[in-house]
Amino acid sequence: MSRRRTRLRGHLAVNDEAPRGNGLLALGLVVVTLVALVAYLSTVAIDGGPLERAYEVQLRVDAATPGAPPLKDGDEVRIGGQRAGEVRRVEVDRADPTGARLTLALDGTVGRGVARDATVRVRIRGLAGATYLDLDPGTGPVLPSPARLPDTAASAAPDLADVVETFDAATRAASRSALTGFGGGLAGRGRELGETVATLGPAAARLTPLARAMTPRPGELAALLGDLGTTVRAADADGALADAVPAARRTLDAVPSPAVDATLRTLPAAERSVAAVLPQADRLLEDLRVAAVDLRPAAVSLRRAVPSLRAALRRDEALDDLARVGRAATPVLRAAAPLLRELRVPTALLRPLATPLGSLATSLVPYRREILLAPEGFTTWGGFRFAEGQASGARAVRFSMVLTCHRARDAYPAPGEALTQEAPCR
């Protein structure tokens, strides 16, 4: 038994000796060193790493740039939608604290680098507010690293938050209700929604000419939307528009689906017919635009007269008087219609004279008293009657040169000043 134990211990001593404490300590130090190295590399990776020599781009972003979101180290830099680097440093511009100096580190996917005409747009990705830079490398000669771009190279693209902030409280509340209603209407219709999305590509291509036609000149679409908003508010003054939506839904639900499908199939032919008529309609709309401009003063006057008209309509006797006036005026208006048609051309010819005549009237209005006194003087200068002439015995006024001691009067007196210049001889 003793020999067996001795032999077993000798076997363990040769082949299965347990590790000593110094070996475990060395292994632990190696693991800790590797972890520290990985942590260091991950920490300094935002600056491009200690072994990386990236292509650097330096530029300035003005803090007052409209819609510019905040930037930080590590934000992505993209070219053509693909990641091409990151923001290495964001520092306050010491020369002008209203802006910041950015240093961009671009990797090898950039290729040759950036040119002097390169531009950078600050954009937001998604609703979470993640910021990235959209870099256009430009087309000129390549700048050496670090490439310094002009101060005008950076700009900010408006995002969804900027658009929403332009709405007032009522519009935001209405948009929230509309989105809630759309969400309820789309619930359970995922398949139909997917089929609709699949057809958006061809539909968008056909809508491009329509979108261009809606904006023939800058500001036309904005004016159209503003006028549409005014029309909708006027139609919904008493809440009738909100009540019309459920009624329209009931009407649409009552229409059978085959009828809707048949209507949709006939739309292409109708679109072609409309496209053939639209050029002629453009000329008509231009004439209507000119007529609308001419009718705008009349519309403004009519709007001012509406309160008085409403007050008059509330009185029964006024309605009777208005009816009598209307019956009496009807024959006159019918007889005047041909005359008004004939006067349309002469009236149009007088239009160029409206501006100079208005200026003349503006100059003469301050002298209205003097203008009225001029013809009145012929009737108040005494009862002079002369037997000579074709109107023997009629009152008349004769003019002749008279030598007098009166001083000369101002040939261009101010309004009312001519009446104060009369003075007796001394």
NUMAR-414598 format. One record per residue: residue in one letter; y negated, z negated, x negated of N, C-alpha, C in turn. Coordinates in steps of 0.1 Angstrom, whole numbers, plus 5000, padded with zeros to 4 digits. Layout:
% residues N
AYZXYZXYZX ...
***
This chain:
% residues 426
M501250004992500050005000498850004991 S498749924981497649914972497450044965 R498550114960498350234954497750344963 R498150344976497650444985496150424987 R495750304988494250284990493550324978 T494050294966493450334954493350494953 R494350554957494450704956493450764967 L493250694979492350744989490950734984 R490650614978489250594973488950694962 G489850724954489650814944489350954949 H490050994960489851124967488451124973 L488051024979486651024985485651024974 A485850964963484850964952484651104947 V485751184947485651314941485051414951 N485451414964485051524973484051484984 D484151364990483351335002482351215000 E481651224989480751114987479551134996 A479051035003477951035012476651065004 P475651135010474451165003473651045000 R472951054989472150934985470750944991 G470050834991468750824997467650914992 N467750954979466751044973466851184979 G468051224982468251364988467651375002 L467751265010467151265024465651265023 L465151195013463651195012463151335008 A463851404999463351534995463451635006 L464551625014464651715026463551685036 G463151565038462051535048460751585043 L460451575030459251625024459151775026 V460251845024460251995026459852025040 V460451955050460251985064458751955068 V458251845063456851805066455851905060 T456251955048455352055041455352185049 L456552225054456552355062455752335075 V455952225082455152205094453652205091 A453252135081451852135077451352275074 L452152355067451752495064451552575076 V452552565086452452635098451152595106 A450952465107449752415114448452465108 Y448452475094447252515087447052665090 L448152745089447952885092447552915106 S448052845116447652865129446252825132 T445752725124444352675126443352775120 V443652825108442752915102442953065106 A443953085114444253225119443053285126 I442253195133441053245140440053315131 D440053275118439253335108439853445101 G441053495106441653605100442753565090 G442953445087444053405078443553405063 P444153325055443653315041444053445033 L445053515037445453635029445053765035 E444353755046443953885053442553925049 R442354055046441054105043440654205054 A440154155065439854235077438554315075 Y438354415083437154495084436154415093 E434954375087434054295094432854375100 V432454335112431354395119430354285123 Q429054295119428054195122427054255132 L426754175142425754225152425054105158 R424054125166423254025172423354045187 V423553935195423553935209422453845214 D421553905222420453825227420853735239 A420453615238420853515249420253555262 A419153635262418453675274419053805280 T420153855274420753975279421253945293 P420854025304421253995318422754005319 G423353905325424753905328425653875316 A425053835304425853805292426553675294 P427953675293428653545294428753485281 P429053355280429053285267430253335258 L430053345245431053385236431453275227 K432653285221433153175212434053245202 D434353165192435353215181436653245188 G437253355184438653385189438653485201 D437453515206437453605218437953745213 E438653815221439253945218438154055216 V438454145207437654265205438654385208 R438254475218439054575222438454715220 I439254815217438754945215439655035224 G439055095234439855175244440855095252 G440554975254441454885262442454815254 Q442654845241443654785233443054685223 R443754585220443254475211443154535197 A441954515191441654565178441154465169 G441054335173440554235165440054115173 E439154035167438653915174437353875168 V436653785175435353735171435753625161 R435253645148435553545138434553435138 R433253465139432253355139431153385149 V430653285156429453285165428453185160 E427353235155426353145149424953175155 V424153065156422853085161421953165151 D421253255156420353335147419153245143 R419153225130418153135125416753195125 A416653325124415353395125414853395139 D415753405149415353405163416353325171 P416153195174417153115180417453155194 T416753255200417153305214418353385214 G418953425202420153505202421153445192 A422253515191423353465183423853585174 R424353545162424953645153426453635154 L427053755156428453755157429053825145 T430253785141430953845130432353885136 L432654005137433854055143434854095132 A436154055133437154085123438054185130 L438154305125438954415130440154435121 D441354455128442554475120442754625117 G443954655113444254795108444354895120 T444354845132444454945143443155025145 V442054975139440755045140440755175133 G441455185122441455305114440355305104 R439455405106438355425096437255325096 G437055255107435955165108434955205119 V433655155118432655185128431555255121 A430755325130429555395125428255325129 R427155385125425855325128425555325143 D426055425150425855435164426855365173 A427655275167428655195175427955105185 T428555075196428054995206429054895210 V428654775215429454665219429054615233 R429954605243429654555256430454425258 V429754325262430354195266430954205280 R432254185281432854195295433654075298 I433954065310434853955315436154005321 R437253955317438553995321439153905331 G439253955344439853875354438953775360 L439353705370438553605377438453475370 A439353455360439353325352438153325343 G437453435340436253425332436553445317 A437753505313437953525299437053635294 T436453615283435453705277436053785266 Y435653915265436053995254434954095251 L435054165240434054265236434754395236 D434054495242434554635243433754705233 L434454755222433754815211433954965211 D432855035210432855185208432555215194 P433455255185433255275171432155375167 G431755465176430755555173431355685166 T430455775163430955905158430255945145 G429355855139428655895127429455855115 P428855855103429555815091429955665091 V431055635085431655505085430855415076 L430555285082429755195074430755105066 P430355065054431254975046431254835052 S432354765050432554625054431754535045 P430954435051430754415065429654515071 A430054575082429154675088428054605097 R426854625094425754565101425254665112 L425354625125424954715136423454675140 P422754765146421354735151421454635162 D420254565164420154465174420354515188 T420154645190420254715203421654755206 A422654725197424054775199424754695209 A424354575212425054485221424454485235 S425254485245424854475259425954405267 A425554375279426554305288426754385301 A428054385305428354455317428354355329 P427854395340427854305352429254275356 D429554155360430854125365430854085380 L431954055385432054025400431153905404 A431053805395430253685398428753725399 D428253815390426953865391426653935404 V427654015408427454085421427353995433 V428253895433428353795444427053715445 E426453685433425253595433424053675438 T424053805439422953875445422953865460 F424053815467424053805481423353675485 D422653675496422153555502423153465508 A422853355513423753265519424453315531 A423653385540424253445552425253555548 T424953635538425853745534427153685528 R427053585520428253525514429053465525 A428453395535429253345546429953455554 A429253565557429853675564430953735556 S430853745542431853805534433053715534 R432853585533433953495534434753505547 S434053515558434753535571435553665571 A434853775565435553905565436753905557 L436753835545437853835537439053755543 T438653645550439653565557440353655568 G439453725575440053815586440953925580 F440553985568441354085562442654025557 G442553905552443853845547444853825559 G444253775570445153755582445753895587 G444853995586445354125591446354185582 L446354155568447254215559448554135557 A448554015563449753925561450953995568 G452053995561453254055567453354205566 R452354275560452354415560452354465545 G453154405537453254435523453654575521 R454654625528455254755527454154865530 E453454845541452454935545451354935535 L450954815530449954805520450354885507 G451554865503452054935491451955085492 E452355135504452255285507450855335506 T449955245511448555285511447955285497 V448355195488447955195474448555315467 A449755355471450355475464449555595467 T448855605478448155725482446655715478 L446255605471444855595468444455695457 G445355735448445055825437444555955442 P445356035450444956155456443656145465 A443656035473442556015482441255995474 A441355915463440155895454439656025448 A440556115444440156235439439356325449 R439756315462439056385472437756325476 L437656195474436456115478435356135467 T435756175455434756185445433556285449 P433856405454432656485458431856415469 L432556345478431756275489430856165483 A431456085473430555985467429356045460 R429556155453428456225447427456275457 A427856325468426956365479426156255485 M426756135485426056015490424955965481 T424956005468423955965459423256085453 P422556175460421956295454420756255445 R420156145447419056095439419255945437 P418755895426418855745423418155665434 G418855565439418355475450418655525464 E419255645466419555695479420555605486 L421655575479422755495484422255355488 A421455295479420955155481420055155494 A419255265495418355275507419255295520 L420255375519421155395530421855265534 L422255185525422955055528421954955534 G420654965529419654875534419354915549 D419255045552418955085565420155055574 L421355065569422555035577422554885580 G422154795570422154655573421154625584 T419954695583418954665594419454715608 T420154825608420754865621421754775626 V422654725617423754635621423054505626 R422054445619421454325624420754345638 A420154465640419554485653420554495664 A421754555660422854575670423454445673 D423454345664424054215666423054105669 A421954145674420854045676421353935686 D422053975697422553885707424053855706 G424653885694426053865692427053965698 A426454075703427254175710428254245700 L427854265687428654325678429954245675 A429754115674430954035671431954035683 D431454045695432354055706432954195707 A432354295701432954425702434154445693 V434354365683435454375674436754345681 P436954225688438154205695438454315705 A437354355712437654465722438154595716 A437554625704438054745697439454725692 R439854605689441254585684442154605696 R441854555708442654575719442754725723 T441654795721441754935724442655005714 L442554975701443455035691444855005693 D445154875697446554835700447154915711 A446254955721446855025732447155165729 V446555225718446855365715448255375708 P449055455713450455465707450355525693 S451355485685451355525671451555675670 P452355745678452455895677451155965678 A450355915687449055975689448155955677 V448255835671447455815659447955915647 D449255925646449856015636449356155638 A449456205651448956335654447556355650 T446756255653445256265650445056275635 L445856195627445656205613446056335607 R447156405613447556535608446456635611 T445656625621444656725624443356705615 L443356585608442056565601441756665589 P442756705582442456805571441756935577 A442256985588441557105594440157065598 A439956945604438656905608437756885595 E438256835584437456825572437056955567 R437957055567437457185563436357245571 S436457225584435457275593434057195591 V434157065588432956995585432357035572 A433257065562432757105549431957245550 A432457325560431757455561430357435568 V430257335576429057315584428057225576 L428457145567427657055560426457115553 P426557235546425357295540424257315550 Q424657365562423557385572423057255577 A423957155578423457015582422456955572 D422656995559421756935549420256985552 R420157105555418757155558418257085571 L419057065581418656995593418256855589 L419056785581418756645577417456635570 E417156735561415956735554414756745563 D414856835573413856845583413656715591 L414756655594414756525601414056415593 R414356425579413756325571412156335571 V411756465570410256485571409756435584 A410456465595409956425608409956275609 A410956205603411056065603409855995596 V409456065585408256015578407056025586 D406956135594405756155602405756065614 L406956025619407055945630406955795627 R406955765614406955625610405755545615 P404555605614403355535619403455505634 A403955605642404155595656405155485659 A406255475651407255375653406655235651 V405855225640405155095637404255055648 S403455145654402655115665403455075677 L404555145679405355115691405954975690 R406354935678406954805675405854695678 R404654725674403554625677403254615691 A403454725699403154725713404254665722 V405454645716406554595724406354465730 P405754365722405554235729404654245741 S403554325740402654335752403354405763 L404154505760404954575770405954485777 R406554395769407454305776406754205785 A405554165780404754075789404354145802 A404054275800403654345813404754365822 L405954385816407154415825407554285832 R407154175828407554045835406754025848 R405654105849404854095861405254205871 D405554175883405954275893404754365896 E403554315898402454405901402154505890 A402454465877402254555866403254665867 L404454635871405454745872405054845883 D404454795894403954885904402854975899 D401954915892400854995887401355095876 L402355055868402855145858403655255865 A404255235876404955335884403955435889 R402855385895401855475900401255565889 V400955495878400355575867401355675862 G402655645861403655735857403755855867 R403755835880403755945889402556035888 A401355965886400156045885400156125872 A400756075861400656135848401756245846 T402756245855403856335853403356485854 P402556525864402056665865401156695853 V400356595848399456625837400356645824 L401356565822402156585810402956715811 R403456755822404156885823403156995820 A401956995826401057095823400557095808 A400556985802400156975788401157015778 A402457025782403557055773403257185766 P402957295773402757425766401557415757 L400457345761399357325752399757245739 L400557145741400957065729401757155719 R402557245725403357335716402457425709 E401357475715400457565709399657495698 L399357365701398557285691399357235679 R400657255679401457205668401057265655 V400857405655400457465642399057435638 P398057435647396757395642396657255637 T397457165644397457025640398057015626 A399157095623399757095610398757145599 L397857235603396857295594395757185591 L395557095600394556995598395056885590 R396356875587396856765580396256755566 P396056865558395456845545394056795545 L393356805557391956755558391956605561 A393056545564393056405569392556315558 T393056335545392656255534391156265531 P390556385529389156385526388256335538 L388756365551387956315562388056165563 G389156105559389255965559388355905549 S388255965537387255915527385855925532 L385556035538384156055544383855945554 A384855925563384555825574384455685568 T385155655557385055525550383655505545 S383055615540381655605534380655595545 L380855655557379855665567379855535576 V381055465577381155355586380055245583 P379755215570378655115568377355155574 Y377055285576375755335581375855365596 R376755305603376955345617375655315625 R374955205622373755175630372655285627 E372455325615371455435612371855565618 I373155595619373655715625373355715640 L373455605646373155595661371655595663 L370855545654369455545656368855675655 A369455765647368855905645368755975658 P369756005666369556075679368755995689 E368855855688368155775697366655785695 G366155815683364755825680364155945688 F364856055690364256165697363956125712 T364556025717364255985731363255875732 T362855815721361955705721360655725714 W360355855709359155875702358055925711 G357855855722356755885731356956005740 G356056035749356156145759355356255755 F355656325744354956435739355356565747 R354456625754354756745761353756865757 F354256975755353457095751353657205761 A352457265763352457385773352957515766 E352857515753353357635747354857645745 G355357765742356757775739357557815751 Q358857835749359757865760360057755770 A359857635765360157515774358857445777 S357957515783356557465786356657345795 G356057235791355957115799357157015795 A358157055787359256965784358856875773 R359456765772359256665761359756735748 A358956715737359356775724358856685713 V359356705702358956645689358656745679 R357456745674357156845663356956775650 F357356845640357256785626356256855618 S355456785611354456845602354156755590 M353656805580353356725568352156635571 V352256505568351156415570350856335557 L349656325554349256255542349056105546 T349756015540349755875544349755785531 C349455665534349455565523350855495521 H351855535529353155465528353755505514 R354455405509355155425496356455505499 A356855575488358155655489359355555491 R360155595500361355515503362555555495 D363555465493364755495486365555605493 A365855715486366555825492368055785495 Y368555685488369955645490370055495492 P369555455504369455315507370855255510 A371055125508372255055511372355045526 P373455015532373554995547372554895552 G371754935561370754845567369454825560 E369354875547368154865539367054955543 A367355065549366255155553365355095564 L365955005573365154945584364154845579 T364354795566363454695561362454755551 Q362454885549361454945540360154985546 E360054975559358755015566357654905563 A356554945559355454855556354054915560 P353054835565351754895569350954935556 C350055025559349155065548348154955545 R347754945532346854845528345754905519 
***
